[in-house]
């Protein structure tokens, strides 16, 4: 099994760095397929990195087998397409007064951003919230993954209190549904408080 931290530095084999921004998985069976890595190099592209490229993990770092050059050959997670549109010429040049009877269509292109994600899969963002049936309870800290099939077995929830923070281990069977920013549980807050916890230092 591997612990996949959601907020971690990512280090390539040549010691260049980036950060983990998302994980991508098949929502039906909780199988994780990709890690999204944002490069520290300008223009800070995000790349789809197969989990097979992970060499090892610590609570604060993910070590990859590939170099930065190999990372840059991987597919981009986000990309832009420019959609053509036509607008009246007086709107294309807002500081010019329109001439009666002389309004023409002006060609323009609008950038639209897409996420490069396999069909039927979902992206879970770092700092994703965890919500019980009766409200918000914390943030996702780590995912515990069974390496034989790359399925998520547990998620570690980070609970913050005034003087301390705790990590709560939640079985993936208690997850109800997932979207990009939020994981919804089948449990209420009281049931979550009864799960095993680990004190964590600030």
N, C-alpha and C positions, 0 to 999 in steps of 0.2 A: 504494500500500500504506500501511497505518497500523500503528504500533506501539501495542498496547493494553496499558499497564502494569497488572499485577494488584494492586499496592499503590499507590494514587494518590489524591490529593485530587481531587474533582470540583467544578468551578466552573460555575455557571449564568451566563446572559447578564447577570443583574443583580448578579453578584459574590457571591451567596450560595453557600454551600459544602456539601459532603457528602463521602462516601467511597465508592469502588467496593468492593463486597463479593463479587460473583459475576459471571461471564459465563454466558450460557445459549446452548447450541448443539445442533444436530442431531447426535447421536452417529454416525450412519452416514456422513455426508459432511464432518464437521468444520466445518460452516457455523455461524458465530456469528450469533445473531438479536437478543439483548438484552444490555444491561449493567444490572446491579442497582446502584442508587444508594441509599445510606442518607443521609437528610437530617440535617443538623446541628440542625434545629429539633425541639423536643419534639413528639410522643413518639418521634422518630427512626424514622419509618416507612421501609421499603425499597420502592422503586418500580421497575417494569419499564420501562426506557428503550430504545426502538428504537435500533439503531446509527446510523440516519440522523440522529439528534439530536446526534451527535458532530461538533463543528466542527474540533477539532484536538487533538493529544496531545503531551505531552512525557514524559520518563522519570518525572516525579513528579506530573503533573497531566493531567486530562482536562477539556477545555473543551466545554460543551454549548451548543447553539443556543437552548435553551428557558430561560425564567425559572423561579424557584422556584415561583411560582404555577402555571405550566404543568406543572411537574414533579409538583405535588401533585394534578393531575387525571389522572395516569397510573395504570394499575392497580397495586395493591399486590402485592408479591412474596409476603409471608407474611400469612395471615389466620387468624382463629380461628372455629371453630364450637362451639356448646355442645350436647353430646349428652345427652339425658335419661337418667337412670338412677334406680333405686329401691333404697334400702338400708334395713335395719332401723332403727327410730327410736333404739334404744339406741346404734347406731354413729354416727348423725348427731349425737348429743349425748353424747360420750364421757365426760363427767364426771358423768353421771347414771346411777344404778344402774337396771338394767332391772327392771320390775315383772312378776313371773311371770304369764303368760297375757295380758299387755297389750302385746306387741310388735307394732307396726304398721310398714307400709312408709312410708318418708319419701322424697318426690320430691327429686331433686338433679340438677344439671347439671354435667357435666365439660367443661372447655375442651380442645379438640383443635386443634393448630396444623397448618396445611397450607401447602404452597408452591404458588403460582399459576404453573404451568409447562405449556407446551403439550405435548401427548402426544408421546412419542417423543424428547423433548429432555432434555438433562442440564444441571445447573448445576455449574460449576467454581468452587470457593471461592478467595478470595485466600489466599495461603500454602498452596496445594495442594502436596502432596509429589510428588516424582518418584521412581519406584522402577524400577531396572534389574532384569534377570532374576535378579541375585544380590544385590539389596538396595537400600536407600535411598541416593540420591545427592545430593539437594538440593531446592530449592523453585522453583516456576514464578515467573519474574520478569516476563516479557512474552509476549504473543502477537503474532506478525506476521501481519496479515490482508490478503488480497488484496481490495481494495474492490469490484472488479467483481462478485464473487459472495459476498463476506463469508466466504470460506473461510480457515481457519487454514492457513498455509503452513509456518511454523516456530514453535517455542516456545523462549524463552530460559530456560535453566536457571541458577539461581544456586547455585554451589558455594561453600561457606564452608570455609576452612582456617584454621589457627592465626594466620597473619600476613597473610593476604590472602583476597580472594574473587574468583571468576572467573565470567564468564558464558559458557555453552556453548550454541551454536545447534544445535537438534535438528530435523531435518525431521519434519513431522507424519506422514509415511509410516512412521516408526519408532515411532509410538505404537501400543501393542497394545490397550489399553482405558482407559476413563476412568470414575471415579466422582467424587462431590462433593469428596472430600478428597485424592484420589490419582490421578496419571496413571502408568500402567504402560507401560514401554517394551519393545520387542522386543530391545533391546541389553543387553549386560552392561556392567559398570563399565569394563572395559578398552576396550571399543569407544567408550564415551562420552568417555573421556579422550582418545581419538584425534581427536575432532571439533574444529572450529575454536573457539577461545576468545578472550575479550576480558578483559584484566585490569580490575578494577573497584575503585575506592577505597572505603574504609569511610566 
